[in-house]
């Protein structure tokens, strides 16, 4: 039984977070967690969260306001390569959607994915995100109304 939670990255878990990784085939699809954590410290309104199954950290997600577009975005979602295929990405995204709805109410949430990352695009579409027709940073942009 999956017992997924989202927890803040802090002094106790940041090192574990940066050891998580995706497969070599996926490395071009998502920024390294160490880069994302640094970005969250030096770019305003970026909020990194660890994805836990019970006591085990299985992934990472980050959201925040994009400086360029001024839109709320889920800017990162990664599941460690040994934990993929278990539904963690779907459940973590649903937990984030719930968190953002409670915090911000009815807003538009954006995300993006490399055009070749068909699995991620399919996941987002199955969760109610729709392609906007935009390409930003070379990625397909999707949005969902919360």
N, CA, C and O atoms as a MOPAC input file, in Angstrom:
PM7 MOZYME 1SCF
protein

 N      0.83800 1    -1.18400 1     0.00000 1
 C      0.00000 1     0.00000 1     0.00000 1
 C      0.88200 1     1.24700 1     0.00000 1
 O      1.79400 1     1.36200 1     0.81900 1
 N      0.62200 1     2.15400 1    -0.89000 1
 C      1.38900 1     3.38900 1    -1.01000 1
 C      0.90300 1     4.38300 1     0.04000 1
 O     -0.29500 1     4.63500 1     0.16700 1
 N      1.84700 1     4.94100 1     0.78600 1
 C      1.55600 1     5.95600 1     1.79400 1
 C      2.36000 1     7.19500 1     1.43900 1
 O      3.30600 1     7.55100 1     2.14200 1
 N      1.98600 1     7.84600 1     0.35500 1
 C      2.77300 1     8.95300 1    -0.17400 1
 C      2.47100 1    10.25500 1     0.55700 1
 O      1.32000 1    10.57700 1     0.85400 1
 N      3.55500 1    10.99900 1     0.83900 1
 C      3.44700 1    12.32800 1     1.42900 1
 C      4.47300 1    13.24000 1     0.76400 1
 O      5.46800 1    12.77900 1     0.20400 1
 N      4.21100 1    14.53100 1     0.83900 1
 C      5.14700 1    15.54300 1     0.37900 1
 C      5.68800 1    16.25200 1     1.61200 1
 O      4.92400 1    16.69800 1     2.46800 1
 N      7.02600 1    16.35300 1     1.69700 1
 C      7.65300 1    16.99100 1     2.85300 1
 C      8.65500 1    18.02700 1     2.37400 1
 O      9.27800 1    17.87300 1     1.32300 1
 N      8.79900 1    19.08200 1     3.16000 1
 C      9.75500 1    20.12400 1     2.82500 1
 C     11.17600 1    19.56100 1     2.82200 1
 O     11.51100 1    18.66100 1     3.59200 1
 N     11.98700 1    20.10900 1     1.94800 1
 C     13.40600 1    19.78700 1     1.94400 1
 C     14.04700 1    20.64700 1     3.02800 1
 O     13.82100 1    21.85500 1     3.08400 1
 N     14.85400 1    20.01400 1     3.89400 1
 C     15.46400 1    20.74500 1     4.99200 1
 C     16.87100 1    20.20500 1     5.27100 1
 O     17.41000 1    19.41100 1     4.50000 1
 N     17.44200 1    20.64600 1     6.37400 1
 C     18.81100 1    20.24800 1     6.72600 1
 C     18.93100 1    18.74300 1     6.94700 1
 O     20.02100 1    18.18700 1     6.81200 1
 N     17.83700 1    18.08300 1     7.28000 1
 C     17.88300 1    16.65000 1     7.56400 1
 C     17.76200 1    15.76100 1     6.33200 1
 O     18.17100 1    14.60100 1     6.37300 1
 N     17.20500 1    16.28500 1     5.22600 1
 C     16.95000 1    15.39800 1     4.09000 1
 C     17.51200 1    15.86500 1     2.75300 1
 O     17.36400 1    15.15500 1     1.75700 1
 N     18.14600 1    17.02400 1     2.69200 1
 C     18.60900 1    17.54200 1     1.40200 1
 C     19.65900 1    16.64000 1     0.76100 1
 O     19.67500 1    16.47600 1    -0.45900 1
 N     20.52700 1    16.06000 1     1.57200 1
 C     21.57300 1    15.20500 1     0.99100 1
 C     20.97300 1    13.94800 1     0.36200 1
 O     21.42800 1    13.50100 1    -0.69200 1
 N     19.96500 1    13.38600 1     1.00000 1
 C     19.29500 1    12.23100 1     0.41100 1
 C     18.63000 1    12.62100 1    -0.90400 1
 O     18.64600 1    11.85700 1    -1.86900 1
 N     18.05300 1    13.80400 1    -0.93500 1
 C     17.36800 1    14.27900 1    -2.13500 1
 C     18.31900 1    14.35500 1    -3.32700 1
 O     17.95100 1    13.97500 1    -4.43900 1
 N     19.53500 1    14.84200 1    -3.10400 1
 C     20.44500 1    15.00800 1    -4.24200 1
 C     21.04800 1    13.68400 1    -4.70400 1
 O     21.70500 1    13.64000 1    -5.74400 1
 N     20.83700 1    12.60100 1    -3.94700 1
 C     21.30000 1    11.28900 1    -4.41200 1
 C     20.28200 1    10.60800 1    -5.31700 1
 O     20.62200 1     9.64700 1    -6.00600 1
 N     19.03900 1    11.08700 1    -5.33000 1
 C     18.02900 1    10.51200 1    -6.20700 1
 C     18.37700 1    10.83900 1    -7.65900 1
 O     18.89500 1    11.91600 1    -7.95500 1
 N     18.09000 1     9.91100 1    -8.54800 1
 C     18.40000 1    10.17700 1    -9.95900 1
 C     17.46200 1     9.39000 1   -10.86500 1
 O     16.83800 1     8.40600 1   -10.46900 1
 N     17.39700 1     9.87100 1   -12.09300 1
 C     16.64200 1     9.17100 1   -13.12700 1
 C     17.63100 1     8.36700 1   -13.96600 1
 O     18.84300 1     8.49400 1   -13.79100 1
 N     17.12200 1     7.54900 1   -14.86500 1
 C     17.99100 1     6.74300 1   -15.72000 1
 C     18.72700 1     7.63400 1   -16.71800 1
 O     18.34000 1     8.78100 1   -16.94100 1
 N     19.77100 1     7.10700 1   -17.30400 1
 C     20.54000 1     7.85400 1   -18.30400 1
 C     19.64300 1     8.32800 1   -19.45100 1
 O     19.83900 1     9.42300 1   -19.97900 1
 N     18.66500 1     7.51200 1   -19.83600 1
 C     17.76300 1     7.87900 1   -20.92800 1
 C     16.86300 1     9.05800 1   -20.57300 1
 O     16.33500 1     9.72400 1   -21.46400 1
 N     16.68300 1     9.32200 1   -19.28000 1
 C     15.78400 1    10.38800 1   -18.83900 1
 C     16.51900 1    11.65800 1   -18.40900 1
 O     15.87400 1    12.66300 1   -18.11200 1
 N     17.83200 1    11.63600 1   -18.36800 1
 C     18.60200 1    12.77300 1   -17.83800 1
 C     18.33700 1    14.07700 1   -18.57100 1
 O     18.44900 1    15.14400 1   -17.96700 1
 N     17.99000 1    14.02800 1   -19.85000 1
 C     17.69900 1    15.25000 1   -20.59600 1
 C     16.28700 1    15.77500 1   -20.33200 1
 O     15.93300 1    16.85900 1   -20.79500 1
 N     15.48000 1    15.01300 1   -19.59100 1
 C     14.09000 1    15.38600 1   -19.36000 1
 C     13.87700 1    16.22800 1   -18.09800 1
 O     12.87700 1    16.94100 1   -18.00500 1
 N     14.79100 1    16.16100 1   -17.12900 1
 C     14.57600 1    16.85500 1   -15.85300 1
 C     15.91700 1    17.31100 1   -15.29200 1
 O     16.92400 1    16.61000 1   -15.39900 1
 N     15.91000 1    18.50000 1   -14.69200 1
 C     17.12500 1    19.02200 1   -14.07700 1
 C     17.51800 1    18.16200 1   -12.88600 1
 O     16.67100 1    17.55700 1   -12.22800 1
 N     18.79800 1    18.12300 1   -12.62600 1
 C     19.32900 1    17.41600 1   -11.46900 1
 C     18.75700 1    18.03000 1   -10.18700 1
 O     18.56700 1    19.24500 1   -10.11700 1
 N     18.48500 1    17.20700 1    -9.18000 1
 C     17.89900 1    17.71500 1    -7.94100 1
 C     18.79700 1    18.73400 1    -7.24700 1
 O     18.29600 1    19.68300 1    -6.64500 1
 N     20.11100 1    18.55500 1    -7.31900 1
 C     21.02100 1    19.52700 1    -6.70100 1
 C     20.84000 1    20.90300 1    -7.34900 1
 O     20.81100 1    21.91800 1    -6.65300 1
 N     20.72000 1    20.93600 1    -8.66100 1
 C     20.47900 1    22.19400 1    -9.36900 1
 C     19.15200 1    22.80800 1    -8.91300 1
 O     19.07100 1    24.00900 1    -8.65600 1
 N     18.11900 1    21.97500 1    -8.81800 1
 C     16.79700 1    22.47100 1    -8.41500 1
 C     16.82500 1    23.04200 1    -7.00400 1
 O     16.20500 1    24.07300 1    -6.74300 1
 N     17.53600 1    22.38500 1    -6.09000 1
 C     17.61800 1    22.89600 1    -4.72500 1
 C     18.35800 1    24.23300 1    -4.68300 1
 O     17.95200 1    25.14500 1    -3.96400 1
 N     19.43200 1    24.34900 1    -5.44500 1
 C     20.12900 1    25.63600 1    -5.53600 1
 C     19.21300 1    26.71000 1    -6.12300 1
 O     19.16900 1    27.83800 1    -5.63200 1
 N     18.49400 1    26.35000 1    -7.16300 1
 C     17.56700 1    27.29600 1    -7.78000 1
 C     16.54600 1    27.78400 1    -6.75200 1
 O     16.20800 1    28.96700 1    -6.72600 1
 N     16.06100 1    26.88400 1    -5.91500 1
 C     15.05300 1    27.26400 1    -4.92400 1
 C     15.61400 1    28.21700 1    -3.87400 1
 O     14.85700 1    28.95200 1    -3.23900 1
 N     16.92000 1    28.21300 1    -3.68500 1
 C     17.55400 1    29.11700 1    -2.71100 1
 C     17.84000 1    30.49200 1    -3.29800 1
 O     17.90400 1    31.47400 1    -2.55900 1
 N     18.01300 1    30.58000 1    -4.61000 1
 C     18.43000 1    31.83500 1    -5.23100 1
 C     17.39900 1    32.46000 1    -6.15500 1
 O     17.58900 1    33.58200 1    -6.62400 1
 N     16.31300 1    31.75000 1    -6.42400 1
 C     15.21700 1    32.29400 1    -7.23100 1
 C     13.99700 1    32.36400 1    -6.31100 1
 O     13.63700 1    31.37700 1    -5.66900 1
 N     13.37900 1    33.51400 1    -6.25500 1
 C     12.24700 1    33.68800 1    -5.33600 1
 C     11.05500 1    32.82600 1    -5.75100 1
 O     10.88000 1    32.48300 1    -6.92100 1
 N     10.24900 1    32.49200 1    -4.75400 1
 C      8.98500 1    31.77200 1    -4.95600 1
 C      9.15100 1    30.40900 1    -5.61300 1
 O      8.36000 1    30.04100 1    -6.48200 1
 N     10.17200 1    29.65600 1    -5.20800 1
 C     10.36300 1    28.27800 1    -5.65700 1
 C     10.33700 1    27.38100 1    -4.42100 1
 O     11.04200 1    27.64200 1    -3.44600 1
 N      9.52400 1    26.32300 1    -4.46100 1
 C      9.27200 1    25.51200 1    -3.27900 1
 C      9.53300 1    24.03500 1    -3.57200 1
 O      8.70500 1    23.37000 1    -4.19500 1
 N     10.67500 1    23.52300 1    -3.12800 1
 C     11.01400 1    22.11700 1    -3.36200 1
 C     10.42400 1    21.22000 1    -2.27500 1
 O     10.40000 1    21.57500 1    -1.09600 1
 N      9.95400 1    20.06100 1    -2.69700 1
 C      9.37900 1    19.08700 1    -1.76900 1
 C      9.90800 1    17.69400 1    -2.09000 1
 O     10.07500 1    17.32400 1    -3.25300 1
 N     10.16400 1    16.94200 1    -1.04400 1
 C     10.53800 1    15.54000 1    -1.21300 1
 C      9.26000 1    14.70900 1    -1.25600 1
 O      8.28000 1    15.01300 1    -0.57700 1
 N      9.29200 1    13.66100 1    -2.06300 1
 C      8.17800 1    12.72300 1    -2.14800 1
 C      8.58000 1    11.48500 1    -1.35000 1
 O      9.59700 1    10.85500 1    -1.64100 1
 N      7.79000 1    11.14600 1    -0.35800 1
 C      8.07300 1    10.00500 1     0.50500 1
 C      6.98600 1     8.94800 1     0.38200 1
 O      5.79900 1     9.26100 1     0.28600 1
 N      7.41300 1     7.69700 1     0.38800 1
 C      6.52100 1     6.55100 1     0.58100 1
 C      6.87100 1     6.03100 1     1.96200 1
 O      7.87600 1     5.34200 1     2.14100 1
 N      6.04000 1     6.36100 1     2.93400 1
 C      6.37800 1     6.04200 1     4.31900 1
 C      7.62000 1     6.82000 1     4.71800 1
 O      7.62000 1     8.05100 1     4.68400 1
 N      8.68000 1     6.11400 1     5.09400 1
 C      9.94200 1     6.74700 1     5.49700 1
 C     10.94300 1     6.84000 1     4.35600 1
 O     12.02300 1     7.40400 1     4.53500 1
 N     10.61000 1     6.29900 1     3.18200 1
 C     11.53500 1     6.25100 1     2.05300 1
 C     11.30800 1     7.40900 1     1.09500 1
 O     10.20500 1     7.59000 1     0.58000 1
 N     12.36200 1     8.19900 1     0.85500 1
 C     12.27300 1     9.25700 1    -0.14100 1
 C     12.34600 1     8.60900 1    -1.51700 1
 O     13.29600 1     7.88700 1    -1.82000 1
 N     11.34300 1     8.86800 1    -2.34500 1
 C     11.26200 1     8.22300 1    -3.65600 1
 C     11.30800 1     9.20600 1    -4.81300 1
 O     11.42800 1     8.79800 1    -5.96800 1
 N     11.21300 1    10.50900 1    -4.51400 1
 C     11.19800 1    11.47800 1    -5.60000 1
 C     11.24300 1    12.90300 1    -5.10600 1
 O     11.45100 1    13.17500 1    -3.92300 1
 N     11.04300 1    13.80000 1    -6.04200 1
 C     11.19000 1    15.23200 1    -5.80800 1
 C     10.20800 1    15.99200 1    -6.69400 1
 O      9.98700 1    15.62600 1    -7.84800 1
 N      9.63100 1    17.03700 1    -6.15000 1
 C      8.74800 1    17.91000 1    -6.91800 1
 C      9.02200 1    19.34900 1    -6.47400 1
 O      9.33500 1    19.59600 1    -5.30900 1
 N      8.90300 1    20.28200 1    -7.39800 1
 C      9.08800 1    21.68900 1    -7.05600 1
 C      8.02700 1    22.51200 1    -7.78600 1
 O      7.68900 1    22.24500 1    -8.93900 1
 N      7.52000 1    23.50200 1    -7.09100 1
 C      6.53500 1    24.39600 1    -7.69000 1
 C      6.88100 1    25.83200 1    -7.32300 1
 O      7.69300 1    26.07700 1    -6.43100 1
 N      6.26800 1    26.76600 1    -8.00800 1
 C      6.47100 1    28.16300 1    -7.68700 1
 C      6.01300 1    29.06800 1    -8.80800 1
 O      5.46700 1    28.61800 1    -9.81600 1
 N      6.24900 1    30.35300 1    -8.61100 1
 C      5.88600 1    31.35800 1    -9.60500 1
 C      7.06400 1    31.53900 1   -10.55500 1
 O      8.17400 1    31.84000 1   -10.11600 1
 N      6.83600 1    31.35900 1   -11.83800 1
 C      7.88100 1    31.57500 1   -12.83900 1
 C      8.13100 1    33.07300 1   -12.97800 1
 O      7.19600 1    33.85500 1   -13.15300 1
 N      9.39900 1    33.46300 1   -12.89900 1
 C      9.75600 1    34.88500 1   -12.98000 1
 C      9.37200 1    35.51000 1   -14.31600 1
 O      8.93800 1    36.66100 1   -14.37300 1
 N      9.53500 1    34.74300 1   -15.38400 1
 C      9.28400 1    35.27300 1   -16.72900 1
 C      7.79300 1    35.39700 1   -17.03100 1
 O      7.32900 1    36.45200 1   -17.46500 1
 N      7.05000 1    34.32600 1   -16.80100 1
 C      5.63600 1    34.30700 1   -17.18300 1
 C      4.69700 1    34.76000 1   -16.06700 1
 O      3.53600 1    35.08100 1   -16.32300 1
 N      5.19900 1    34.78700 1   -14.82200 1
 C      4.39500 1    35.15600 1   -13.63100 1
 C      3.27200 1    34.15600 1   -13.35800 1
 O      2.27100 1    34.49200 1   -12.72600 1
 N      3.44900 1    32.92300 1   -13.84200 1
 C      2.42000 1    31.88900 1   -13.64900 1
 C      2.88100 1    30.87900 1   -12.59100 1
 O      4.07400 1    30.62600 1   -12.42900 1
 N      1.91200 1    30.31500 1   -11.88600 1
 C      2.20900 1    29.23100 1   -10.95500 1
 C      2.52300 1    27.99000 1   -11.77600 1
 O      1.76800 1    27.62400 1   -12.67700 1
 N      3.65300 1    27.34000 1   -11.45700 1
 C      4.08800 1    26.17600 1   -12.22100 1
 C      4.53900 1    25.04000 1   -11.32700 1
 O      5.09700 1    25.26500 1   -10.25300 1
 N      4.29900 1    23.84400 1   -11.76700 1
 C      4.99900 1    22.68500 1   -11.24300 1
 C      6.22800 1    22.57100 1   -12.14500 1
 O      6.14100 1    22.08300 1   -13.27200 1
 N      7.36100 1    23.02100 1   -11.64000 1
 C      8.54600 1    23.11800 1   -12.48200 1
 C      9.39800 1    21.85800 1   -12.49000 1
 O     10.21600 1    21.67800 1   -13.39200 1
 N      9.22600 1    20.98900 1   -11.51400 1
 C      9.97500 1    19.73200 1   -11.48300 1
 C      9.08400 1    18.61100 1   -10.97200 1
 O      8.23600 1    18.80900 1   -10.10200 1
 N      9.29300 1    17.45600 1   -11.52500 1
 C      8.72500 1    16.21600 1   -10.99700 1
 C      9.67900 1    15.11800 1   -11.40400 1
 O      9.89500 1    14.88200 1   -12.59300 1
 N     10.24800 1    14.44900 1   -10.42600 1
 C     11.11500 1    13.32200 1   -10.73600 1
 C     10.88800 1    12.22100 1    -9.70800 1
 O     10.71500 1    12.46800 1    -8.51500 1
 N     10.89700 1    11.00300 1   -10.22100 1
 C     10.82900 1     9.82200 1    -9.37300 1
 C     12.13400 1     9.07200 1    -9.58800 1
 O     12.54700 1     8.83800 1   -10.72400 1
 N     12.78100 1     8.69800 1    -8.48700 1
 C     14.04200 1     7.97700 1    -8.56800 1
 C     13.88100 1     6.73300 1    -9.44300 1
 O     12.84800 1     6.06400 1    -9.41900 1
 N     14.92000 1     6.44800 1   -10.20500 1
 C     14.83900 1     5.37100 1   -11.19300 1
 C     14.43300 1     4.02200 1   -10.59300 1
 O     13.77200 1     3.23300 1   -11.26800 1
 N     14.80800 1     3.73800 1    -9.35400 1
 C     14.43400 1     2.43000 1    -8.78300 1
 C     12.99800 1     2.40000 1    -8.26900 1
 O     12.49100 1     1.34500 1    -7.88800 1
 N     12.34200 1     3.56600 1    -8.26100 1
 C     10.96700 1     3.64000 1    -7.76600 1
 C      9.95700 1     3.95600 1    -8.86300 1
 O      8.78100 1     4.17400 1    -8.56900 1
 N     10.39000 1     3.98500 1   -10.11000 1
 C      9.46900 1     4.31000 1   -11.19700 1
 C      8.54200 1     3.13800 1   -11.50500 1
 O      8.85100 1     1.98100 1   -11.21700 1
 N      7.40800 1     3.46900 1   -12.09400 1
 C      6.44600 1     2.44100 1   -12.48600 1
 C      5.53700 1     1.98700 1   -11.36300 1
 O      4.83900 1     0.98400 1   -11.50900 1
 N      5.52400 1     2.70500 1   -10.23600 1
 C      4.70900 1     2.32500 1    -9.07900 1
 C      3.54800 1     3.29200 1    -8.83300 1
 O      2.82600 1     3.16200 1    -7.84500 1
 N      3.37400 1     4.25800 1    -9.73300 1
 C      2.29900 1     5.22800 1    -9.56900 1
 C      2.66000 1     6.42000 1    -8.70800 1
 O      1.79000 1     7.23000 1    -8.38800 1
 N      3.91400 1     6.54700 1    -8.32800 1
 C      4.32400 1     7.64900 1    -7.46300 1
 C      4.17700 1     9.01400 1    -8.14200 1
 O      3.76100 1     9.98100 1    -7.50300 1
 N      4.51300 1     9.09700 1    -9.41600 1
 C      4.40300 1    10.37000 1   -10.12100 1
 C      2.97100 1    10.88100 1   -10.13600 1
 O      2.71700 1    12.05900 1    -9.88700 1
 N      2.04400 1     9.98900 1   -10.42900 1
 C      0.61900 1    10.34600 1   -10.45500 1
 C      0.15300 1    10.79500 1    -9.06800 1
 O     -0.45000 1    11.85800 1    -8.91900 1
 N      0.43700 1     9.98300 1    -8.07000 1
 C     -0.03100 1    10.29200 1    -6.71700 1
 C      0.61200 1    11.56400 1    -6.18700 1
 O     -0.06300 1    12.37700 1    -5.55400 1
 N      1.91000 1    11.75300 1    -6.43400 1
 C      2.59100 1    12.95900 1    -5.97100 1
 C      1.99900 1    14.19900 1    -6.63500 1
 O      1.81600 1    15.22900 1    -5.98600 1
 N      1.70300 1    14.09900 1    -7.91900 1
 C      1.10000 1    15.24200 1    -8.61800 1
 C     -0.28100 1    15.54100 1    -8.03800 1
 O     -0.63200 1    16.70500 1    -7.84700 1
 N     -1.06500 1    14.50200 1    -7.75600 1
 C     -2.38000 1    14.71400 1    -7.15000 1
 C     -2.25700 1    15.37600 1    -5.77900 1
 O     -3.04800 1    16.25600 1    -5.44000 1
 N     -1.26600 1    14.95500 1    -4.98900 1
 C     -1.04800 1    15.57200 1    -3.68200 1
 C     -0.66300 1    17.04700 1    -3.83300 1
 O     -1.11000 1    17.89200 1    -3.05700 1
 N      0.15700 1    17.34400 1    -4.82100 1
 C      0.54500 1    18.73300 1    -5.05900 1
 C     -0.67100 1    19.55700 1    -5.49600 1
 O     -0.84500 1    20.68700 1    -5.04100 1
 N     -1.50500 1    19.00400 1    -6.36500 1
 C     -2.71300 1    19.71100 1    -6.79800 1
 C     -3.60000 1    20.03400 1    -5.60000 1
 O     -4.14400 1    21.13500 1    -5.51100 1
 N     -3.75000 1    19.08600 1    -4.68100 1
 C     -4.55500 1    19.31100 1    -3.47300 1
 C     -3.93400 1    20.40500 1    -2.61300 1
 O     -4.63900 1    21.28700 1    -2.12300 1
 N     -2.62200 1    20.35100 1    -2.43100 1
 C     -1.90600 1    21.33900 1    -1.62400 1
 C     -2.08600 1    22.74800 1    -2.19900 1
 O     -2.36400 1    23.69800 1    -1.46700 1
 N     -1.92500 1    22.86500 1    -3.50900 1
 C     -2.03500 1    24.17200 1    -4.15300 1
 C     -3.46100 1    24.70200 1    -4.11800 1
 O     -3.67100 1    25.90300 1    -3.95300 1
 N     -4.44100 1    23.82100 1    -4.27200 1
 C     -5.84200 1    24.24200 1    -4.19000 1
 C     -6.15700 1    24.77400 1    -2.79900 1
 O     -6.82800 1    25.79700 1    -2.66300 1
 N     -5.67900 1    24.09000 1    -1.76600 1
 C     -5.90100 1    24.56700 1    -0.39400 1
 C     -5.21900 1    25.90700 1    -0.15500 1
 O     -5.78600 1    26.78500 1     0.49600 1
 N     -4.00700 1    26.07200 1    -0.67600 1
 C     -3.23300 1    27.28400 1    -0.42300 1
 C     -3.67400 1    28.47500 1    -1.26900 1
 O     -3.67500 1    29.61100 1    -0.79400 1
 N     -4.05000 1    28.21400 1    -2.53000 1
 C     -4.27800 1    29.30900 1    -3.46600 1
 C     -5.68700 1    29.36400 1    -4.05300 1
 O     -6.03700 1    30.33500 1    -4.72400 1
 N     -6.48400 1    28.35100 1    -3.81300 1
 C     -7.83000 1    28.33700 1    -4.35900 1
 C     -7.84300 1    27.99200 1    -5.83400 1
 O     -7.02900 1    27.19400 1    -6.29900 1
 N     -8.75300 1    28.58400 1    -6.56100 1
 C     -8.94300 1    28.28800 1    -7.98200 1
 C     -7.95000 1    29.09000 1    -8.82200 1
 O     -8.16400 1    30.26900 1    -9.10400 1
 N     -6.86700 1    28.43100 1    -9.21400 1
 C     -5.83000 1    29.07000 1   -10.03200 1
 C     -5.51700 1    28.17800 1   -11.22200 1
 O     -5.91400 1    27.01300 1   -11.26600 1
 N     -4.80800 1    28.73600 1   -12.17300 1
 C     -4.26500 1    27.93300 1   -13.26300 1
 C     -2.88400 1    27.46000 1   -12.85600 1
 O     -2.07100 1    28.24400 1   -12.36800 1
 N     -2.62000 1    26.18300 1   -13.05400 1
 C     -1.30300 1    25.60900 1   -12.78400 1
 C     -0.71900 1    25.14900 1   -14.10400 1
 O     -1.37400 1    24.45500 1   -14.88200 1
 N      0.50700 1    25.53900 1   -14.34200 1
 C      1.20000 1    25.19000 1   -15.57300 1
 C      2.31100 1    24.19200 1   -15.27200 1
 O      2.83200 1    24.13800 1   -14.15800 1
 N      2.66100 1    23.41600 1   -16.26900 1
 C      3.83500 1    22.56100 1   -16.22000 1
 C      4.32900 1    22.42400 1   -17.65000 1
 O      3.68900 1    22.90100 1   -18.58700 1
 N      5.45400 1    21.77900 1   -17.81000 1
 C      5.98200 1    21.59400 1   -19.15600 1
 C      6.79300 1    20.30800 1   -19.20100 1
 O      7.18200 1    19.76400 1   -18.16800 1
 N      7.03600 1    19.83800 1   -20.40800 1
 C      7.81200 1    18.61300 1   -20.59800 1
 C      8.49000 1    18.66400 1   -21.95600 1
 O      7.99000 1    19.27700 1   -22.90000 1
 N      9.62300 1    18.01600 1   -22.03300 1
 C     10.30100 1    17.86600 1   -23.31300 1
 C      9.33700 1    17.17200 1   -24.27600 1
 O      8.62600 1    16.25500 1   -23.86500 1
 N      9.29300 1    17.58600 1   -25.54400 1
 C      8.36300 1    16.96200 1   -26.50000 1
 C      8.54900 1    15.44700 1   -26.62300 1
 O      7.59300 1    14.72600 1   -26.90800 1
 N      9.77500 1    14.96600 1   -26.40900 1
 C     10.05000 1    13.52300 1   -26.51400 1
 C      9.61100 1    12.75100 1   -25.27300 1
 O      9.57100 1    11.52100 1   -25.29700 1
 N      9.28500 1    13.44900 1   -24.19900 1
 C      8.91600 1    12.78900 1   -22.95100 1
 C      7.42000 1    12.47600 1   -22.95800 1
 O      6.63200 1    13.08200 1   -22.23100 1
 N      7.06000 1    11.52400 1   -23.79300 1
 C      5.65500 1    11.17500 1   -23.98500 1
 C      5.00200 1    10.63300 1   -22.71200 1
 O      3.80900 1    10.84000 1   -22.49200 1
 N      5.77500 1     9.94500 1   -21.87900 1
 C      5.21500 1     9.41200 1   -20.62600 1
 C      4.75700 1    10.54400 1   -19.71500 1
 O      3.66200 1    10.49300 1   -19.15400 1
 N      5.60500 1    11.57300 1   -19.56900 1
 C      5.23400 1    12.69400 1   -18.69700 1
 C      4.03100 1    13.44200 1   -19.26200 1
 O      3.10200 1    13.77200 1   -18.52400 1
 N      4.04500 1    13.70600 1   -20.54700 1
 C      2.92200 1    14.41600 1   -21.17200 1
 C      1.64000 1    13.60700 1   -21.00300 1
 O      0.59100 1    14.16900 1   -20.69000 1
 N      1.71500 1    12.31200 1   -21.20400 1
 C      0.55000 1    11.44700 1   -21.01100 1
 C      0.05600 1    11.46400 1   -19.57700 1
 O     -1.14900 1    11.49200 1   -19.33000 1
 N      0.98500 1    11.44800 1   -18.63200 1
 C      0.61200 1    11.51000 1   -17.21700 1
 C     -0.12100 1    12.81400 1   -16.93200 1
 O     -1.19300 1    12.81000 1   -16.32800 1
 N      0.45800 1    13.93000 1   -17.36700 1
 C     -0.15600 1    15.22500 1   -17.09000 1
 C     -1.54300 1    15.31700 1   -17.72900 1
 O     -2.48300 1    15.80000 1   -17.09900 1
 N     -1.67100 1    14.86300 1   -18.95600 1
 C     -2.98100 1    14.90700 1   -19.62700 1
 C     -3.99500 1    14.03400 1   -18.90100 1
 O     -5.16600 1    14.39900 1   -18.80700 1
 N     -3.56300 1    12.88600 1   -18.38600 1
 C     -4.49200 1    12.00600 1   -17.66700 1
 C     -4.95100 1    12.62100 1   -16.34800 1
 O     -5.95400 1    12.19700 1   -15.77500 1
 N     -4.20700 1    13.62900 1   -15.86700 1
 C     -4.56600 1    14.31600 1   -14.63200 1
 C     -5.29100 1    15.64100 1   -14.89600 1
 O     -5.47300 1    16.44800 1   -13.98400 1
 N     -5.70000 1    15.85500 1   -16.13900 1
 C     -6.50500 1    17.01900 1   -16.46400 1
 C     -5.74700 1    18.20700 1   -17.02600 1
 O     -6.35100 1    19.24700 1   -17.28700 1
 N     -4.44500 1    18.08300 1   -17.21900 1
 C     -3.69400 1    19.15000 1   -17.86800 1
 C     -3.97200 1    19.09600 1   -19.36600 1
 O     -4.17000 1    18.02400 1   -19.93800 1
 N     -3.98200 1    20.26000 1   -19.98400 1
 C     -4.19200 1    20.34400 1   -21.43000 1
 C     -3.04800 1    21.13400 1   -22.04500 1
 O     -2.56300 1    22.10300 1   -21.46000 1
 N     -2.62400 1    20.71100 1   -23.22800 1
 C     -1.57800 1    21.44100 1   -23.94200 1
 C     -2.10300 1    22.82600 1   -24.29500 1
 O     -3.24700 1    22.98100 1   -24.72200 1
 N     -1.24800 1    23.83000 1   -24.11000 1
 C     -1.64800 1    25.20800 1   -24.41000 1
 C     -1.30400 1    25.60000 1   -25.83500 1
 O     -1.80400 1    26.60700 1   -26.33600 1
 N     -0.46100 1    24.82500 1   -26.49300 1
 C      0.02500 1    25.19000 1   -27.81700 1
 C      1.32100 1    25.98600 1   -27.75400 1
 O      1.94000 1    26.25400 1   -28.78300 1
 N      1.72800 1    26.36000 1   -26.55200 1
 C      2.97100 1    27.09900 1   -26.36900 1
 C      4.16000 1    26.14900 1   -26.28300 1
 O      4.03700 1    25.00400 1   -25.84700 1
 N      5.29200 1    26.64600 1   -26.70300 1
 C      6.57200 1    25.97800 1   -26.47600 1
 C      7.42800 1    26.99200 1   -25.72100 1
 O      7.71200 1    28.07300 1   -26.23700 1
 N      7.83900 1    26.64500 1   -24.50200 1
 C      8.71300 1    27.51500 1   -23.70700 1
 C      9.92000 1    26.69900 1   -23.28100 1
 O      9.78600 1    25.54600 1   -22.87100 1
 N     11.09100 1    27.29500 1   -23.37800 1
 C     12.33900 1    26.61500 1   -23.03400 1
 C     12.49900 1    25.32000 1   -23.82800 1
 O     13.15400 1    24.38400 1   -23.36800 1
 N     11.89900 1    25.26700 1   -25.02200 1
 C     11.93800 1    24.07400 1   -25.85100 1
 C     11.00500 1    22.97300 1   -25.39200 1
 O     11.08500 1    21.84600 1   -25.88200 1
 N     10.11900 1    23.28600 1   -24.45500 1
 C      9.22000 1    22.28300 1   -23.87900 1
 C      7.76000 1    22.58400 1   -24.20300 1
 O      7.37000 1    23.73700 1   -24.38900 1
 N      6.96500 1    21.51900 1   -24.26300 1
 C      5.51700 1    21.60800 1   -24.44200 1
 C      4.91500 1    22.10900 1   -23.13400 1
 O      5.20000 1    21.55800 1   -22.07100 1
 N      4.09200 1    23.14000 1   -23.20000 1
 C      3.46200 1    23.71900 1   -22.01400 1
 C      2.04800 1    23.16100 1   -21.87400 1
 O      1.29400 1    23.07300 1   -22.84300 1
 N      1.71200 1    22.78500 1   -20.63400 1
 C      0.38100 1    22.29800 1   -20.31500 1
 C     -0.15900 1    23.09100 1   -19.13100 1
 O      0.61000 1    23.61900 1   -18.32800 1
 N     -1.48800 1    23.17200 1   -19.02500 1
 C     -2.08300 1    23.85100 1   -17.87600 1
 C     -3.33400 1    23.12100 1   -17.41000 1
 O     -3.97600 1    22.37300 1   -18.14800 1
 N     -3.64100 1    23.38000 1   -16.15600 1
 C     -4.83700 1    22.81300 1   -15.54200 1
 C     -5.44200 1    23.84500 1   -14.61500 1
 O     -4.72800 1    24.52300 1   -13.87700 1
 N     -6.74000 1    23.96100 1   -14.65400 1
 C     -7.46200 1    24.82700 1   -13.73400 1
 C     -7.66200 1    24.06300 1   -12.42700 1
 O     -8.17700 1    22.94500 1   -12.43600 1
 N     -7.26600 1    24.64900 1   -11.32600 1
 C     -7.48700 1    24.01700 1   -10.01200 1
 C     -8.79200 1    24.50600 1    -9.42800 1
 O     -9.16700 1    24.09900 1    -8.32800 1

